[in-house]
């Protein structure tokens, strides 16, 4: 009887030892997985990028692309390169004076292929921005990806129109919405609050930081309710600043945005993003 009890004790001890070894092995495996995850992924602000490799070489008329790879986790990012050599826009466009307030912004959008001239020697900085122009700008910023080729809008049917591919892309990706009647109205002017809303939506409609309002502007009440968050977001990020008239700041939210103002807002918006080199 005693030898049976001793045998049972040995069996139980062996089972406990095997169980302990299995548990230890599992713990080791988990620790290894955790360690692996911490060494193969980086927080956004902890990447260590290499010197980058140019995959699309820029020319005098086209922008380029440069790919950077994180030395820690292997993640990559693609940045836009400006046209090379950079040509001063006041030498290209007769209506962009060297001393104009918007020359730096026009230089940026032209060099990075976001906006072209309205003619060989004109930029038309004071002309109204149209919905077609907005679609074209955002399409260019996305590096003009391939589209289905089929328009979703009844008034965008001419495949040879300069804005056709841009509006097809905008419709497919819900970047710029059309109207309930099935039209896009490509030649309709865009107001300042509409442009703010388009950029705000493009950014994913981020949460507004508490404490910000539009009370600094004399015409704050003119901002429509659907655009209020977008205009506050644009204001808190320095994308819109208003204009000073008789000692008061004005937004003129329902006034038509000009091409110079669009260049300004777009440049300031893209400055918030890791987008260009």
Secondary structure by P-SEA (a helix, b strand, c coil): caaaaaaaaaaaaaaaaaaaaaaaaaaaaaaaaaaaaaaacccccccccccccccccccccccbbbbbbbcccbbbbbbbbcccccccccccccccccccccaaaaaaaaaaccccccccccccccccccaaaaaaaaaaaaccccccccccccccccccccaaaaaaaaaaaccccccccccccccccccaaaaaaaaaaaacccccccccccccccccccccccaaaaaaaaaaacccccccccccccccccccccaaaaaaaaaaaaccccccc
